Each structure stands twice: as C-alpha cells, then as structure tokens.
Amino acid sequence: MRNSVSQIVELAEFFECAIAIESLDFSKKKAKMSGYCKVYNEMLSNLSTGMFREALASCCRRFGVELIKVNPAFTSLIGMINYMGKYGLNSGTAAALVIGRRALNLSEKIPKCLLRPEDVNKHDWSHWRRVASFIKLHRIRRTQLFQWRKARLGNPNP
C-alpha cells in the first residue's frame, strides 16, 4: 500500500497538483455498530482506510503535495446522477470526479428535471438528500442510474 501511495504522491508532485480525499471518520460508525454481529465488527476493525490516510498524509508532507479533505456528503449519488451515465464511468470513478470538483470549490447542481417548484430556494444538499431518500425507498440499483431518467419515471427495469 505504501508503494501505491508513494506513486500517487509522486505523480501529484510531477503534475504540480493537489490530492483530494473524502474526510471520512468511522469512529462513530464503529461505536454504533459495536453491538452487532461479530463478522461485521471484524470487518469494520479491519478497514485499512486509517492506515491509507496516514500513509497518504505522511507522504504528501514529505513531498510537499497539498492534501485536500472534502466533505463526503452525497459524492456517490452526485457522481451516479451527474456523471456516470454521461461519461460512461463506474460509480467509484464518478464519485472521485465529484471529490475532485469539490476540492476545486465547484458546486454540484441537481438536474433541473429533478427539482420541484417548492425546492427552488433550498440548499443544493437538501435536493440531493431527497433524491437519495427516493433511491433508497424504491431500491433503485446503481446500474439503473445509467438511465436514471427512466428510473425516475417509474420504469426501474429499462
């Protein structure tokens, strides 16, 4: 893992750019899930994200590369709705695009066809929260979001 981190940071140094990551904190999640099954607890404790983040931060300091931590709210959802189908990306790459845009302080507007008239003056994240709730309620799979307009219109099996 350290070799991969070094390669990433060396590339960022070569291209004179920053590295953006989500500012994730699993401590609350781990505490909340402590009473659940043993297998799930082991999975949470074995997450190597902490080790990855420490290695990345250390390597960035050593090479003088800026590490930008961004709010992780709705990155996957925004990526799937705005970029996955448009550019033919998988959901992880689309979410990474959103993380990079967020690091550049670019906003992620919701498509106008998903806006409701009563939501016009609300913050963008309230729109994304509503869409996330709709997707969860109707159990829409990620693959269906390649054609999310059909899923929105009630045809979840395009």
Backbone bond lengths (Angstrom), bond angles and torsions (degrees), N, CA, C in turn:
res aa  C-N    CA-C-N  psi(-1)  N-CA   C-N-CA  omega(-1)  CA-C   N-CA-C  phi
1 M - - - 1.441 - - 1.534 109.96 -
2 R 1.317 116.67 -41.24 1.467 119.50 -179.63 1.531 111.49 -62.18
3 N 1.323 116.82 -34.61 1.470 119.54 177.24 1.527 110.89 -64.82
4 S 1.322 116.07 -42.45 1.461 119.98 178.38 1.524 110.91 -63.55
5 V 1.329 116.19 -43.35 1.466 120.69 178.56 1.518 109.96 -61.34
6 S 1.320 117.16 -43.90 1.472 120.43 178.92 1.521 111.56 -60.59
7 Q 1.327 116.87 -41.77 1.464 120.20 179.11 1.531 111.22 -63.70
8 I 1.323 116.82 -41.41 1.464 121.19 179.27 1.526 110.15 -62.34
9 V 1.320 116.01 -47.05 1.468 120.53 -178.05 1.528 110.76 -67.64
10 E 1.311 117.76 -38.54 1.470 120.55 177.37 1.528 110.77 -62.97
11 L 1.331 117.06 -39.33 1.470 120.33 175.87 1.528 110.98 -63.63
12 A 1.329 116.55 -43.43 1.469 120.35 178.94 1.522 110.52 -62.66
13 E 1.324 116.72 -39.06 1.473 120.20 177.93 1.529 110.11 -65.92
14 F 1.317 116.86 -43.94 1.462 121.27 -179.62 1.529 111.26 -60.74
15 F 1.333 116.43 -43.63 1.462 120.72 -178.55 1.529 112.78 -87.47
16 E 1.323 115.74 1.62 1.466 122.26 178.81 1.527 111.71 52.79
17 C 1.318 115.11 52.94 1.465 120.40 178.86 1.522 109.87 -132.95
18 A 1.300 115.47 163.75 1.461 121.96 178.99 1.532 109.71 -86.53
19 I 1.314 114.59 168.85 1.460 121.67 173.89 1.525 107.03 -115.01
20 A 1.318 116.47 132.00 1.459 121.04 179.76 1.521 109.71 -112.31
21 I 1.328 115.69 135.43 1.460 121.79 176.23 1.525 108.73 -136.52
22 E 1.316 114.79 161.25 1.461 119.28 175.14 1.521 109.02 -76.47
23 S 1.304 115.71 141.86 1.459 121.50 177.32 1.528 107.94 -87.28
24 L 1.315 115.88 82.46 1.461 121.65 -175.81 1.516 110.82 -97.00
25 D 1.320 116.10 143.16 1.451 121.48 176.66 1.519 107.56 -137.19
26 F 1.319 115.95 111.81 1.457 121.01 -176.85 1.526 112.74 -94.49
27 S 1.325 118.29 2.81 1.465 119.79 -175.83 1.532 111.29 -63.33
28 K 1.340 117.51 -41.76 1.469 120.14 178.57 1.526 110.40 -66.30
29 K 1.319 116.05 -40.26 1.466 120.74 -179.73 1.524 110.05 -63.89
30 K 1.341 116.44 -43.54 1.458 120.22 179.39 1.522 111.02 -62.68
31 A 1.333 116.77 -43.09 1.463 120.57 -179.84 1.525 110.65 -64.64
32 K 1.327 116.79 -40.89 1.467 121.88 -179.06 1.526 111.28 -65.67
33 M 1.326 116.41 -36.81 1.458 120.73 -174.64 1.531 113.03 -91.35
34 S 1.317 117.88 6.04 1.463 119.70 -174.81 1.526 112.91 -60.97
35 G 1.312 118.21 -25.21 1.462 120.92 -179.42 1.514 114.18 -89.01
36 Y 1.312 118.62 -0.25 1.457 121.98 -177.28 1.523 111.10 -83.92
37 C 1.290 115.27 -171.47 1.464 120.50 -174.18 1.527 112.10 -62.63
38 K 1.309 114.99 155.28 1.459 122.72 -175.92 1.539 111.53 -63.06
39 V 1.314 117.22 -40.00 1.467 121.19 -178.21 1.528 110.55 -62.42
40 Y 1.334 115.64 -43.91 1.470 119.79 179.96 1.522 110.68 -65.96
41 N 1.331 117.14 -40.96 1.466 120.57 177.78 1.526 111.44 -61.98
42 E 1.327 116.96 -41.18 1.463 120.38 177.85 1.525 110.90 -63.86
43 M 1.332 116.19 -40.23 1.464 119.62 178.99 1.522 110.17 -61.08
44 L 1.339 116.92 -45.52 1.465 120.01 179.96 1.523 111.62 -63.63
45 S 1.325 117.16 -40.03 1.458 118.91 -177.60 1.522 112.21 -72.72
46 N 1.331 117.07 -22.75 1.454 120.49 -179.45 1.526 113.57 -90.15
47 L 1.316 117.16 0.87 1.462 119.01 178.31 1.520 109.46 -58.99
48 S 1.282 116.23 127.68 1.464 119.87 -177.26 1.525 111.74 -94.45
49 T 1.325 116.83 14.50 1.464 118.23 -178.86 1.514 111.74 -63.44
50 G 1.321 117.53 -37.80 1.461 120.23 179.13 1.517 111.51 -62.08
51 M 1.326 116.12 -44.12 1.455 120.70 179.28 1.532 110.46 -65.14
52 F 1.328 115.80 -40.49 1.464 120.13 178.42 1.524 110.88 -62.42
53 R 1.335 116.57 -46.00 1.463 121.02 -178.66 1.524 111.91 -63.50
54 E 1.330 116.48 -41.42 1.458 119.95 178.31 1.527 110.83 -63.48
55 A 1.321 116.28 -44.49 1.466 120.26 179.42 1.524 110.57 -63.96
56 L 1.332 116.85 -41.06 1.462 121.17 -179.96 1.531 111.02 -65.60
57 A 1.328 116.46 -46.42 1.470 120.13 179.81 1.523 111.05 -62.15
58 S 1.319 116.41 -43.14 1.468 120.96 179.64 1.526 111.42 -62.71
59 C 1.303 115.97 -46.35 1.463 120.96 -178.91 1.532 110.95 -66.70
60 C 1.319 117.31 -38.43 1.468 120.55 177.50 1.519 110.94 -63.12
61 R 1.339 116.86 -42.18 1.471 120.06 176.92 1.529 110.96 -61.69
62 R 1.332 115.42 -43.57 1.467 120.61 -178.04 1.530 111.60 -62.63
63 F 1.333 117.58 -39.91 1.460 121.42 -177.35 1.526 113.13 -93.52
64 G 1.334 117.40 -4.98 1.463 120.45 -179.76 1.524 113.52 73.68
65 V 1.321 116.19 30.77 1.464 121.60 179.56 1.526 108.02 -98.73
66 E 1.327 116.52 133.63 1.451 120.45 179.92 1.528 110.32 -73.01
67 L 1.332 116.22 133.75 1.458 122.87 176.58 1.522 106.95 -111.54
68 I 1.325 116.33 115.53 1.467 122.14 -177.62 1.527 108.25 -104.71
69 K 1.338 115.18 122.94 1.467 120.62 177.09 1.519 108.03 -101.46
70 V 1.337 115.80 126.15 1.460 120.62 -177.06 1.519 110.40 -116.07
71 N 1.317 115.20 159.03 1.455 122.20 177.63 1.533 108.62 -65.34
72 P 1.330 117.91 129.06 1.464 119.90 -176.75 1.533 114.99 -82.25
73 A 1.315 117.81 2.02 1.465 120.48 -173.35 1.528 112.60 -58.46
74 F 1.309 115.42 120.91 1.463 124.92 172.20 1.534 114.84 62.62
75 T 1.338 119.14 19.38 1.469 119.45 -178.32 1.530 111.48 -61.47
76 S 1.319 117.01 -43.44 1.474 119.32 -179.72 1.522 110.94 -65.97
77 L 1.309 116.19 -45.56 1.462 120.89 -178.89 1.528 111.43 -61.83
78 I 1.321 116.35 -48.01 1.465 120.42 -179.85 1.522 109.92 -62.02
79 G 1.316 116.25 -43.05 1.466 119.65 178.15 1.510 112.25 -60.92
80 M 1.337 116.25 -43.30 1.464 119.77 -179.25 1.521 111.59 -66.54
81 I 1.325 117.68 -41.29 1.468 120.42 -177.66 1.531 111.14 -75.07
82 N 1.329 117.14 -47.38 1.464 120.12 -172.04 1.526 115.28 -86.85
83 Y 1.337 118.36 -28.79 1.468 118.76 -169.12 1.524 115.72 -126.68
84 M 1.321 118.95 -26.83 1.461 120.71 -173.31 1.527 111.57 -60.26
85 G 1.305 117.62 -55.49 1.461 120.41 -179.67 1.512 112.85 -72.52
86 K 1.332 115.90 -36.37 1.465 121.39 -176.98 1.524 112.41 -62.04
87 Y 1.352 115.99 -42.04 1.454 120.34 -176.66 1.529 113.20 -110.79
88 G 1.340 118.08 2.00 1.459 121.32 -179.95 1.517 113.06 68.84
89 L 1.332 117.34 35.13 1.458 122.12 -177.90 1.520 110.61 -92.88
90 N 1.328 116.50 158.25 1.467 118.19 169.51 1.523 107.48 -79.94
91 S 1.315 117.29 168.49 1.465 120.44 -172.83 1.525 112.31 -64.87
92 G 1.329 118.13 -34.76 1.465 120.89 178.97 1.513 112.65 -66.65
93 T 1.325 116.78 -42.94 1.461 120.94 178.79 1.524 110.74 -68.16
94 A 1.321 116.95 -37.95 1.462 120.56 177.37 1.529 110.45 -64.46
95 A 1.334 117.48 -39.64 1.462 121.20 177.13 1.529 110.33 -65.94
96 A 1.332 117.42 -38.07 1.467 120.88 177.60 1.522 110.68 -63.04
97 L 1.318 116.74 -36.11 1.466 120.57 176.49 1.525 110.39 -62.34
98 V 1.319 116.57 -40.91 1.467 120.87 178.19 1.526 110.32 -65.74
99 I 1.320 117.64 -40.66 1.470 121.37 178.39 1.523 109.93 -61.25
100 G 1.320 116.50 -44.57 1.467 120.23 178.11 1.515 111.88 -63.20
101 R 1.312 117.22 -42.62 1.467 120.61 178.26 1.522 110.92 -64.41
102 R 1.323 116.54 -39.26 1.466 120.38 178.96 1.526 110.36 -65.21
103 A 1.323 117.50 -36.83 1.467 121.04 177.48 1.529 110.85 -64.63
104 L 1.320 116.32 -27.96 1.468 121.43 177.95 1.531 112.18 -88.73
105 N 1.345 116.00 7.26 1.471 122.84 -179.78 1.529 112.98 62.14
106 L 1.315 116.21 32.79 1.463 121.05 174.99 1.522 108.62 -92.56
107 S 1.303 116.77 142.45 1.465 119.81 -178.65 1.515 110.41 -89.26
108 E 1.298 114.97 158.83 1.460 121.90 179.80 1.520 108.05 -118.98
109 K 1.294 116.10 94.37 1.459 121.28 179.32 1.522 109.53 -75.85
110 I 1.298 113.92 148.17 1.458 120.05 176.04 1.536 107.22 -80.98
111 P 1.330 118.78 143.91 1.463 119.73 177.73 1.530 110.98 -56.99
112 K 1.312 115.76 140.81 1.467 120.82 -175.49 1.517 112.48 -58.18
113 C 1.322 117.22 -31.55 1.467 119.34 -179.03 1.528 112.20 -68.73
114 L 1.339 118.02 -14.30 1.459 120.97 177.57 1.524 112.67 -97.71
115 L 1.326 116.78 -4.80 1.466 120.95 179.10 1.521 110.57 -79.74
116 R 1.305 115.06 143.60 1.459 120.51 172.55 1.526 107.35 -105.04
117 P 1.324 119.21 148.75 1.473 120.68 -178.37 1.525 113.37 -56.31
118 E 1.323 117.60 -35.80 1.465 120.13 -178.50 1.527 112.88 -74.71
119 D 1.335 118.12 -10.32 1.461 122.09 -178.18 1.523 113.97 -96.92
120 V 1.320 118.22 2.88 1.459 121.81 -171.20 1.524 112.77 -56.28
121 N 1.332 119.07 -40.88 1.457 121.43 -175.10 1.526 113.81 -93.78
122 K 1.316 117.76 6.49 1.458 120.85 -179.86 1.524 110.52 -85.92
123 H 1.333 115.34 161.08 1.463 121.77 177.90 1.530 109.56 -67.09
124 D 1.327 116.47 148.45 1.466 121.54 -177.73 1.531 112.50 -54.45
125 W 1.338 117.02 -36.83 1.459 118.71 -176.26 1.517 112.21 -68.90
126 S 1.315 118.46 -24.87 1.463 119.19 176.00 1.529 109.84 -67.90
127 H 1.335 116.71 -33.87 1.470 120.39 175.83 1.527 110.23 -65.51
128 W 1.344 115.17 -45.70 1.463 119.39 -179.23 1.522 110.56 -64.50
129 R 1.326 118.47 -36.05 1.460 122.08 177.84 1.527 110.03 -62.29
130 R 1.326 116.41 -42.07 1.465 121.03 178.95 1.526 110.87 -64.02
131 V 1.328 117.49 -43.50 1.468 121.33 179.04 1.528 110.08 -64.78
132 A 1.332 117.04 -41.55 1.465 120.55 178.47 1.528 110.70 -61.00
133 S 1.320 116.91 -41.38 1.469 121.06 178.39 1.523 111.06 -64.16
134 F 1.334 116.46 -40.46 1.468 121.14 178.79 1.529 110.39 -62.56
135 I 1.325 116.18 -45.39 1.469 120.82 -179.00 1.520 110.50 -63.06
136 K 1.321 115.88 -43.13 1.464 119.87 179.48 1.528 111.12 -66.66
137 L 1.319 117.05 -44.49 1.462 121.96 -179.04 1.525 111.81 -60.21
138 H 1.324 116.52 -42.03 1.464 121.24 -176.80 1.529 112.76 -94.12
139 R 1.321 116.84 5.82 1.471 123.10 177.06 1.528 112.22 50.49
140 I 1.296 115.28 49.36 1.465 120.99 179.05 1.524 108.16 -81.24
141 R 1.330 116.52 125.86 1.467 121.60 -178.62 1.526 110.86 -79.00
142 R 1.333 115.84 155.16 1.468 121.44 -179.61 1.525 111.97 -55.87
143 T 1.320 116.50 -40.03 1.465 119.10 -177.95 1.522 111.26 -63.51
144 Q 1.327 116.49 -28.92 1.462 119.51 179.49 1.521 111.58 -70.72
145 L 1.323 116.88 -19.71 1.462 119.47 -178.09 1.531 112.44 -76.73
146 F 1.328 117.26 -6.06 1.461 118.81 170.13 1.523 108.59 -61.48
147 Q 1.325 115.72 -32.11 1.463 121.75 177.89 1.516 107.64 -123.74
148 W 1.329 116.74 58.97 1.465 121.56 -172.06 1.513 113.32 -65.43
149 R 1.318 118.84 -23.95 1.468 118.79 178.30 1.528 110.29 -64.39
150 K 1.336 116.68 -38.17 1.465 120.09 177.39 1.521 110.26 -67.22
151 A 1.344 116.83 -40.07 1.465 120.23 178.69 1.515 110.30 -63.32
152 R 1.332 116.97 -38.92 1.458 121.71 -179.50 1.515 110.98 -66.18
153 L 1.328 116.90 -33.46 1.450 120.75 -178.25 1.524 113.31 -83.60
154 G 1.323 115.99 5.29 1.453 119.29 175.37 1.498 114.23 93.22
155 N 1.323 117.66 15.06 1.459 120.79 176.76 1.527 107.44 -114.22
156 P 1.339 118.20 75.55 1.458 120.47 -174.92 1.516 113.79 -69.88
157 N 1.314 119.28 -10.65 1.467 120.99 179.14 1.533 109.21 -115.15
158 P 1.352 116.87 78.25 1.469 119.65 -176.70 1.504 113.23 -64.84
